[in-house]
């Protein structure tokens, strides 16, 4: 698999939380090559935006032409535009790139509340929606664009993000009109507490573009991108005095690059005395993140891999865990190759879906999908 090439058309955030900076971090952690066309330079931090300087349209187009002409592009993400003139020029240019997925995040207002698009620019968004694969507005932006029917009337799919809604559960909805696709797909998850909310929209839209470049379906790409965003929020430190940046750099072993690439990120070994073993591994520098009575404990290592100790009658040998992009597809393929499974795919109470088998030497192997439940389950130790 060659490295997916992502063209990001967006503004720069001097605080590093959103914009091009968040986009590059996201694309890099998802195994993609990020190329940029910077539309605006902003002076901002976690408290607000101090100044905005729009890059001339000709320079924005020159950046796009330079990278497309030489490197090529597999998917495009559009964020902050900078001006109505740039929006119109970009729409014209994208018509010369048919068949390439385009994710349009109609940035209007920063997390801090600063306005990043004037009325003329917002009006020009209509032309960008007409060439986009999907638009990803938050609820205030969706209202400004005229609602769901107005957005879909331009021919693109709509991801209606619920982060600005009320309640403890966030619901995102994908509206599609493409034949053969579900007209409505919903995701719901508990709201992530904390101040690391700057750049969530930028990160999500770039992650969707990355996953589309890897040939996941739109619904699959959004589901995976949502997982990336949530883990980046859950793992963030509190930087700055306002809405702080996420931790894209910490999402290293949480999301597979493809359906087929197994990722070794968890090992479980037997223990005779869990508290004694826990003390030993703490001395080695491992961070305890889960403790279940006196029979199980899980640790996090530098880089994001996890390591567990377990004292049960069944746990006689170590088990290695390979997280896969699509467990059921992998199991179906392996079964067709004559591989037998000791345990068929099953959903576990702790939020993992897993299947178990043994290698020719008798070592236990677990293929699974866990997402945020591996490092950030609701019962994660509070001070971890």
C-alpha positions in Angstrom: 0.0 0.0 0.0 1.5 3.3 -1.0 1.3 6.3 1.3 -2.0 8.2 0.8 -1.5 11.8 -0.3 -3.8 14.3 1.4 -4.1 17.9 0.2 -5.2 20.2 3.0 -6.6 23.6 2.1 -7.0 25.6 5.3 -5.7 28.3 7.6 -2.8 28.3 10.0 -3.3 28.4 13.7 -0.3 29.8 15.6 -1.4 28.1 18.8 -1.1 24.7 17.0 -4.5 23.5 18.2 -6.5 23.7 15.0 -6.1 24.5 11.3 -3.2 23.3 9.3 -1.2 22.4 12.4 -3.9 20.0 13.6 -4.4 18.7 10.1 -0.8 17.8 9.6 -0.6 16.0 12.9 -3.7 14.1 12.1 -2.6 13.0 8.7 0.8 12.0 9.9 -0.6 9.8 12.7 -2.9 8.2 10.3 0.0 7.2 8.0 -0.7 9.8 5.3 1.4 12.4 3.6 0.1 15.9 4.3 0.4 18.6 1.6 -0.9 22.1 2.3 -2.3 25.1 0.7 -2.5 27.8 3.4 -5.4 30.2 2.9 -4.9 32.4 5.9 -2.5 33.1 8.7 -4.0 33.6 12.2 -2.5 34.9 15.4 -4.3 32.9 18.1 -4.0 30.9 21.2 -6.4 28.9 23.5 -8.2 32.1 24.5 -9.0 33.6 21.2 -8.0 34.9 17.8 -6.0 38.2 17.8 -5.5 38.7 14.1 -6.3 37.1 10.7 -4.4 37.7 7.4 -5.8 36.2 4.3 -3.3 34.7 1.8 -3.9 36.1 -1.7 -6.0 33.8 -3.9 -3.3 33.5 -6.5 -0.8 32.2 -3.9 -3.4 29.7 -2.6 -3.9 28.3 -6.1 -0.2 28.3 -6.8 0.3 26.0 -3.7 -2.4 23.6 -4.9 -1.0 23.5 -8.5 2.5 22.9 -7.3 1.8 19.8 -5.2 -0.9 18.3 -7.5 1.4 18.7 -10.6 4.3 16.8 -9.0 3.2 14.6 -6.1 -0.5 14.0 -6.9 -3.4 13.7 -4.5 -5.7 11.0 -3.2 -8.1 13.0 -1.1 -8.7 16.7 -0.3 -9.8 18.4 2.9 -11.0 22.0 2.8 -11.2 24.0 6.0 -10.9 27.8 6.6 -11.1 29.5 3.2 -9.9 33.1 3.8 -12.0 34.9 1.2 -14.9 34.6 -1.2 -12.5 35.0 -4.1 -10.5 32.0 -2.9 -13.6 29.9 -2.4 -14.7 30.5 -6.0 -11.2 29.9 -7.4 -11.0 26.7 -5.4 -14.3 25.4 -6.6 -13.2 26.0 -10.2 -9.9 24.2 -9.6 -11.6 21.2 -7.9 -13.7 20.6 -11.1 -10.4 19.7 -12.8 -9.8 16.9 -10.2 -12.8 14.6 -10.7 -13.1 11.4 -8.7 -11.0 12.6 -5.8 -12.8 12.6 -2.4 -13.3 16.1 -1.0 -14.2 16.7 2.6 -15.5 20.2 3.2 -15.4 21.6 6.8 -17.3 24.9 6.4 -15.3 26.8 9.0 -17.1 30.0 10.1 -16.4 30.5 13.8 -13.4 29.5 15.9 -13.8 27.5 19.1 -13.1 30.7 21.0 -16.0 32.4 19.2 -14.0 34.5 16.7 -15.6 34.8 13.2 -13.4 33.3 10.5 -15.6 33.8 7.4 -17.5 36.9 6.2 -21.0 36.7 4.6 -19.6 36.7 1.1 -17.3 33.8 1.9 -20.2 31.8 3.5 -22.3 32.5 0.4 -19.5 31.1 -1.8 -19.6 27.8 0.2 -22.5 26.7 -2.0 -20.0 26.2 -4.9 -17.7 24.1 -2.6 -20.5 21.9 -1.4 -21.4 21.3 -5.0 -18.0 19.6 -5.6 -17.6 18.0 -2.1 -18.1 14.4 -1.2 -19.3 15.3 2.2 -19.7 18.5 4.2 -19.1 18.4 8.0 -20.7 21.4 9.7 -21.3 21.7 13.4 -24.9 22.6 14.4 -24.4 26.5 14.3 -22.7 26.2 10.9 -25.5 23.9 9.6 -28.0 26.5 10.6 -26.1 29.2 8.9 -26.0 27.1 5.7 -29.8 26.8 5.7 -30.2 23.3 7.3 -29.8 19.7 6.2 -31.9 19.9 3.1 -30.1 23.0 1.8 -26.7 21.4 2.2 -27.7 18.1 0.6 -29.4 20.1 -2.2 -26.0 20.9 -3.5 -25.3 17.2 -4.1 -23.0 16.3 -1.2 -23.5 14.0 1.7 -23.9 15.7 5.1 -22.3 14.8 8.4 -24.3 16.6 11.0 -22.0 16.9 14.0 -23.7 17.0 17.4 -20.9 18.3 19.6 -22.5 21.7 20.0 -25.8 20.1 21.2 -26.9 19.6 24.7 -26.8 16.5 26.9 -24.2 14.0 28.0 -24.4 12.0 24.8 -23.1 13.3 21.5 -24.9 12.1 18.4 -23.5 12.6 14.9 -25.6 11.8 11.8 -24.6 11.1 8.3 -27.2 11.9 5.6 -26.6 10.3 2.2 -28.5 10.3 -1.0 -26.2 8.1 -3.1 -28.0 5.0 -4.5 -27.1 1.9 -2.6 -26.1 3.6 0.6 -28.0 4.0 3.9 -29.9 7.3 3.9 -29.1 7.9 7.6 -26.2 6.5 9.7 -25.9 7.6 13.4 -23.2 7.4 16.0 -23.6 8.2 19.6 -21.0 8.3 22.4 -20.7 9.9 25.9 -19.5 13.5 25.8 -15.8 13.8 26.5 -15.2 16.1 29.5 -12.3 18.5 29.5 -11.0 21.6 27.8 -9.2 19.9 24.9 -11.8 20.9 22.3 -9.8 23.2 20.0 -9.4 21.7 16.6 -12.0 18.9 16.9 -13.7 19.8 13.6 -10.4 20.2 11.7 -9.1 16.9 13.1 -12.3 15.0 12.2 -12.5 16.3 8.7 -8.9 15.6 7.9 -9.2 12.1 9.5 -12.2 11.4 7.2 -10.2 12.5 4.2 -7.3 10.2 5.2 -9.6 7.2 5.6 -11.4 7.9 2.3 -7.9 7.9 0.6 -7.4 4.4 2.0 -10.7 3.4 0.3 -12.9 2.9 3.3 -16.5 3.8 2.6 -17.8 7.1 3.8 -19.6 5.7 6.8 -16.6 3.6 7.7 -14.2 6.6 7.3 -16.4 8.7 9.6 -16.6 6.0 12.2 -12.8 5.6 12.2 -12.3 9.4 12.2 -14.6 9.8 15.2 -12.6 7.2 17.1 -9.4 9.1 16.3 -10.9 12.4 17.6 -12.2 10.9 20.8 -8.9 9.2 21.7 -7.0 12.4 20.9 -9.3 14.3 23.2 -9.1 11.7 26.0 -5.3 11.7 25.9 -4.8 15.4 25.9 -3.0 17.5 28.5 -4.5 20.8 29.6 -2.4 23.3 27.7 -3.2 27.0 27.8 -5.9 28.7 29.8 -8.8 28.2 27.4 -10.0 25.6 24.9 -6.8 23.6 24.6 -5.3 21.5 21.8 -6.0 17.8 21.4 -3.3 15.0 21.5 -3.2 13.8 17.9 0.4 12.8 18.6 -0.8 10.2 21.2 -3.0 8.2 18.8 -0.3 5.8 17.7 -1.5 2.3 18.2 -5.2 2.8 18.3 -6.3 2.8 14.7 -5.2 0.4 11.9 -3.9 1.8 8.7 -6.2 -0.6 6.7 -8.6 -3.5 7.0 -5.8 -6.0 6.6 -2.9 -4.7 8.6 -2.8 -6.3 12.1 -1.3 -4.1 14.8 0.4 -5.5 17.9 -0.7 -3.3 20.8 -1.6 -5.5 23.7 -0.1 -8.5 25.5 -1.6 -10.4 28.4 0.5 -12.7 30.7 -0.5 -15.0 33.6 0.1 -13.9 37.2 0.2 -15.9 40.4 -0.4 -12.8 42.6 -1.7 -9.7 40.8 -0.7 -7.1 43.5 2.8 -8.4 43.6 3.1 -8.5 39.8 1.5 -5.0 39.6 4.2 -3.7 42.0 6.9 -5.3 39.8 5.7 -3.7 36.6 5.2 -0.3 38.2 8.8 -0.5 39.2 9.6 -1.0 35.5 7.9 2.2 34.7 4.6 1.0 33.4 1.5 3.1 34.2 -1.5 1.2 35.6 -4.7 2.2 33.9 -7.2 -0.6 34.7 -7.5 -2.6 37.9 -10.2 -5.3 38.2 -10.4 -6.7 41.8 -7.2 -8.7 42.6 -7.3 -10.8 39.4 -6.5 -8.4 36.6 -4.6 -5.2 35.9 -3.7 -3.4 32.7 -0.8 -1.0 32.1 0.1 1.6 29.5 3.6 1.8 28.1 5.4 4.7 26.4 4.0 4.9 22.8 0.5 3.6 23.7 0.9 -0.2 23.8 -0.8 -1.9 26.7 0.2 -4.9 28.8 -2.0 -6.9 31.1 -1.6 -9.4 34.0 -4.4 -11.9 34.7 -4.9 -14.5 37.3 -7.5 -17.0 36.2 -7.8 -20.8 35.6 -8.0 -20.2 31.9 -4.9 -18.0 31.7 -2.0 -20.5 31.6 0.0 -19.0 28.8 0.7 -15.5 27.5 -1.6 -14.1 24.8 -0.7 -11.6 22.1 -3.3 -9.2 20.8 -3.4 -7.9 17.3 -5.9 -5.2 16.6 -7.3 -5.3 13.1 -9.3 -2.9 11.0 -12.2 -5.2 10.3 -12.3 -8.3 12.5 -15.2 -10.1 10.7 -13.6 -9.6 7.3 -10.2 -11.0 8.6 -11.8 -14.0 10.3 -13.8 -14.8 7.2 -10.6 -14.7 5.1 -8.5 -16.8 7.5 -11.3 -19.4 7.8 -11.3 -19.6 4.0 -7.5 -20.3 4.2 -8.1 -23.3 6.5 -7.4 -21.5 9.8 -9.5 -22.7 12.7 -10.6 -20.5 15.6 -10.9 -21.5 19.3 -13.3 -18.7 19.7 -15.4 -17.0 17.0 -15.9 -13.2 17.0 -17.8 -12.1 20.1 -18.6 -8.8 21.7 -17.2 -8.6 25.2 -18.8 -6.8 28.2 -15.7 -4.5 28.4 -16.3 -3.2 24.9 -13.9 -5.3 22.8 -14.9 -7.5 19.9 -12.5 -10.4 19.7 -11.7 -13.8 18.2 -9.1 -16.3 19.5 -6.9 -18.9 17.9 -3.6 -20.7 18.4 -0.5 -20.5 16.3 1.3 -23.8 15.2 3.4 -23.7 18.4 0.4 -23.4 20.6 0.7 -19.7 21.5 -2.5 -17.9 22.0 -3.4 -15.2 19.6 -6.3 -12.8 19.9 -7.6 -10.7 16.9 -9.7 -7.9 18.2 -11.1 -4.4 17.8 -11.2 -2.2 20.9 -10.8 1.5 19.8 -10.8 3.8 22.8 -11.9 1.0 25.2 -8.3 -0.3 25.3 -6.6 2.7 26.8 -9.6 4.9 27.8 -12.4 2.8 29.2 -14.8 4.6 31.5 -13.3 2.7 34.4 -9.7 3.9 33.6 -7.9 4.7 36.9 -8.6 8.4 37.6 -5.0 9.5 38.1 -3.6 7.5 35.2 
